Amino acid sequence: MNKTLDLNHARVEIFGFEGGGDVNEYHVMIHAEGRQRTFQQQMDAVLDAFHHILNDELKGATAVFKRYFLSDAANQADDVLMADTSDCAKSIIEQAPLDGSKIGLWAYLMTGVSTQLLPSGLYEVRQAGYRHLWNGSAHNTATNSEYQTRLLFNEYIMQLTQEGCTLKDNCIRTWLFVNDVDVNYGGVVRARNQVFFTQGLTEQTHFIASTGIGGRQQDPQVMTQMDNYAIDGIQPEQVHYLYAPTHLNRTSDYGVSFERGTYVDFDDRRLVMISGTASINNKGQIEHPKDVVKQAHRMWENVAALLSEADCSYEDVGIMIVYLRDVADYETVSELYKNRFPGKPYIIVHAPVCRAGWLIEMECMAIRK
């Protein structure tokens, strides 16, 4: 199901997977409209639209994860936290929506689940024999990005331990938002590499699907913010890693430790998570330097190759997040996406990629029977 709604000062895009099993899944992207309106007015329009979706379009669905994209987190994040008191994991990050609005919302919803905040600080989504464990906006104010990232992972490992889980066996996806990514990403990489090695995550075992991207927390001392997702109850044979070697190299070839993509097979559905993917070839080189249009096409080709390994295509994709280094490229990229993916939920935000030559990056989630 793909559906677009124009509500009061908000545009809503909905993707739904209704496979006939125990669980339906939905992705909702809400864009504020009315660029001259205040942040409060835009936020109210987004929240009103979300409540309309819950009450009228997707009755019985429960939000399991939300991400708010803000234009000025220092002045907006507290307002969001006060206005949205729902019981789910929430990620709040300054990655300005490039349509000129001050706020955008991605919400991931499921039916047939129960949710609660656990003593560990993780949000539990219980479904059949599984516990989906979500966390959003984790951060600290240690002295540099490397130390902050190490502390984030160490705290997360302890949270997983409290739930009888491990980073290696249960974590499926991470997002790392890096303030001033050109300066601070190196420290994030070093910390992640060190932590992963201590946890048995190596090129010979596996890494974790991830996006490492520019993003700012409301506190300027925070250089790294992390969101994460783990599943309790999965077995190793349910989890598969995506490589697309004709198009992409292993990230470890250039000293980074994440998987290009991961999929998990449940009884009734396959969940696919594609990491942040850019215009890169299978030698680790940037394709089409300084040409955002050609980079977008190569990026789409790379993502399609990863999806194909999971027996999926763009038809199965429920949500896309597109990151641009240069805000001046927005109109060009927006037109590309409107033509290629009409009606598909996506958002284009300002967020520099971890290598300066990459002008554009995207991530996505897909689901199929």
N, C-alpha and C positions, 0 to 999 in steps of 0.2 A: 504494500500500500504506500503510495506517495500522494500527499495532499498539501495544498497551499491555501492558507486562509488570510484574509485581510480583515483584521479586527480594529478596534479603536486605537489608532496611533501605533499599531504593531503589525508586523507581518510574520506569519508562522508557517514553517515548513515541517511536515511530519512524515517520517518513514515508519512503517509498521511491518513486523514479521509476525504473522499469525499462522503458524505451521500446523495447527491442529493438535499439538501436544499439550503438556501441562502449563507451558509458559509462553506468553506472547511478549515480544520486545518492541520497544518504540524509541526512536530518537526524535527529539523536538528541538528545532532551532528557532529562536524568537529574536527578531530584529526590531529595535525601536525605530519609529518613524516620526517625522516632524523635527527636523534638525535644529530649528530655532527654539525648541522647548527646553526647559531646564532639566538638569539631571534628575531631580525628584519626579518631574512629570514623565520623563522617559522611563525611569525605573518603575513607576506605578503602572505605566502602560504594559511593560514587559510582565510584571507580576500578575496584573489583571488577565493578560492573555494566557498565562500559564494556568491560572485557576479556571479559566474558561475551558481549557483543554482537558483538565482533570475532571471537571464536572459534566462536560457535554460530549467531547470528542472521544476521550479515552477513559470512560468510566471503568473503575476497578483496577486501573493501573496505578503503580506506586513509583515515585521517583527514587532511584537508588544512587544517583550521582548527578550533580549539577556543576557546571563551570560558568562563572560570570566573567565576561571580557569587558574590562573597563578602560576608559580613556585617561583617567587620572585617579589611580588607586588611593593616593594619599588623602584625597578629598571625598572619595566615594565609597571606599570599602566598608567603613563603619556603618554607613547608611544601609548598605545591602545586608550586612549581618543583623542589623536591628529589624529590617523589614521582612527578611526571610528566616523564619524560625522553624522551618520544616525539619523533620527528623531524617536527614540523609547527609551523606558526605558532600561538602561544598568546597569547590576550588574557586578562589577569587584572585584574579591576576590582571595586572595592567598590560594588556595587549589591545590597543585601541582598535575597535571595529573601523575598517577603512571606508565604510559607506557614509562616514561623517557623523554617525550617532555616538552617544556616550556610553552605551551599554548594549551587550548582546548576551543571550543565555542559551547554552546547550544543556538539555536535560535528557538523561537516559532513564527510561522507565521500563518496568516489568509488571506482569500480572502473576498472580498465584504465589506471592512472596510475603514474608513478614520481615520487618526491619526493626533494629534497635541499636543504640549506642552501647558498645561493650566497655567494661572497665578498662580494657587495654587502650581505649581511645579510638579503636577502629569501629566502623559502622558495619554491622552484620546484615546481610540480606539472605535470609534462609529460604531455600527452594529445594523441594524433594530431599535428597540426601546430601545437598551441598550447602556450604556457607560461603557466600561471596563477601569478601572483606575489602571495604573501600576506605580510603583516607584522602583527605584533601587539605591543601594549604599548609602542610608541615613546614616549619622554618625555625631558625634560631639566629642568634646574632654573634656567633663566634668571630674570630679575628679576620678570617679570609675565606674565600670560596671553598678551598680544599678542606679546611677544618669544618666549616659548616656542613659540607656534603657528607663528610665522614660521620659527623654526629647525627645527621638525618638518617643515614643508613643504620647506624648502630641502634638508634632509638627504634627504628622500624623493625629491626631484627628482634629486639626485645618484645615489641608488641606482638609479633608473629609467634614468638616462643610462648607467650601467655596464652595464645589460642591453639597451641599444639601444632604449629606450622613452622616452616623454615623458608628462608629466602629462596633457596635452590629449588625446593620441591613444590612451592605453592604460589610464589609471586609470578604473575603473568604479564604485568605491564607497569611501567613507571613513566612519569613525566617530570622533567627537571627544568625549571624556569630560572634562567640565569640573568641577573641584573648586569648590564654591560657585558654581553656575552663575548665580545672580542677580547676583553681583558680577563674575564673570570672563568671562561670555559675550561681552560687548561687545568685549573685547580680541581674543577668538578671531575674531569676525566681521571686525574691521578687518584683522587679519593675513591671513585667508583672502582677503578682497576684494583686498588689495594683491598678494598672490602670484598669484592667479588672473589678474589684469589683466596682470601681467608675462609670464604663460605663454600669453596669447592666449585665455583662458577668459572670455568675456563673454556678455551677454544675446543678442548677435547670433550667437555661435558656439554654445556650450553650457557648462553647468557639470557638476558631478559629483554623483551621488546620495549623500546623506549623512545621518547622524544626529548632531546636536549635543545633548548631554544631560548631566545631572548624573551625576557618577561620580568616585570618589576612588581615587587610586593609593596604594600603601603608604607612599610618601614624602610627607609633608605639604607639602613645598616644590613638588611637581609640581602645577601648576594645569591642565595640559592633557595628556591621553594620547591617542594616535592609533593606530587600526588602519586598514589599507588593503588594497585588492585591485585588481590590474591584470591585463591579459591581453596577452601578446605574441603577435602573429600574426593579430590581428583586423584587418579592413578597415573603413573608415568606414561603409560601407553595411550592416554587420552590427549596428551600434549605433543604438538608437532611444531617444528621450526621451519621457517621459509627462507630460502636463499637466492633463488633466481640467478644462478651463476652465469647465465648468458648475458645478464645485464648488470649485475652488481657483484662486488667482491665482499669477502668477509670483513667486518668492521675491525677485527683484530689485526688486519694487514696494515692499518695505519694507527694502531695503538689505542683503539677505542673498544669498549666491551658492551655491545648490545646486539640483539638479534634484529634482523630486518623485518621480521614479522613472526607471529605465533598464532596457531589456531588450536582450539580446544573442542573436542567432540563430546557432546552430551548425548543422552539417549535419543533425543528428538531434534537436535539442531547442532550446527557447527558455528562457533563464534570465532571470528577472525579479527586480529588486531595487527594493523600495519603500522610500523614505526614511522617516525618522521623520515621522509624520503625526498631526495633532491635529484638534480640533474647530474648523475654520476655514472661512470662506466664500470666495467668489471675489473679495471686496473686501479680503481680508486681515484680516477681523475675527473675533474669537473668537465662536463660536456657543455659546449656552447657558451663560453665566457662572455659576459656582458650583454647577452641577448635573452631577455626575460621570456619572450614568446617561444623561442626554440627550447629554452630550459624547461618551460612548462610542459611542452609536448614530450620531451625526454622523461621528465618526472612522471607524467601520466603513463608512459610506456613501462617504466620501471615498476610502478605500482600495479599495473595490469599483469606484469609477469609474476609478481609476488602473489597476487590474488589467484592467478591461474594454478599455481602450485597447490592451492587449497580448494581447487575445483570451483572457484568463484569468478565472478566478473563484476564490473561496475554496477550491474543490475542488482547485485546482492549488497551493495554498500549502503549503509544507513546514515552515516555522518562523515563529513569531510571538514577538516580544519586546514586552512591555507595560510601560510606565513610569508609575508613579504618584507624584505629588507628596506626597500625604497618605496615610500608612500606614493611617489610619482608614478609608479607602475600600476596603481590600483585600477584605473579605468581600463587599461589594456587587459589586465588579468581578469577583471570582472566580466568583460565581454566574452573572453574565452570560456569562462565557466558557465555563463548564461547559455551560450550556444551548445556546449558539450553536455551539460548536466541540468537541463531545465527541470525545475521542481524538486531537485535533490537537496536535502538539508546540508548547507555548508555555510561557513563564515570565512571571510578574508580579513586578517588582522595584521597589524604592524608588529613584527617580531623578527629581528635579524637572526639568520641561520648561523650555525656554529662555525662555518667557514665563510670568510668574507666574499669569496667568488660565487657562492650560491645566492642567487637573487630570490629564489622561491623554494619553498618546501611544503609538503602536505603530509598529513596522516589521515587514516580512515579506519573505520570499523565496519565489518560486514557480517552477515548472518544468512545461513541457508539451512534447508532441511538436511 
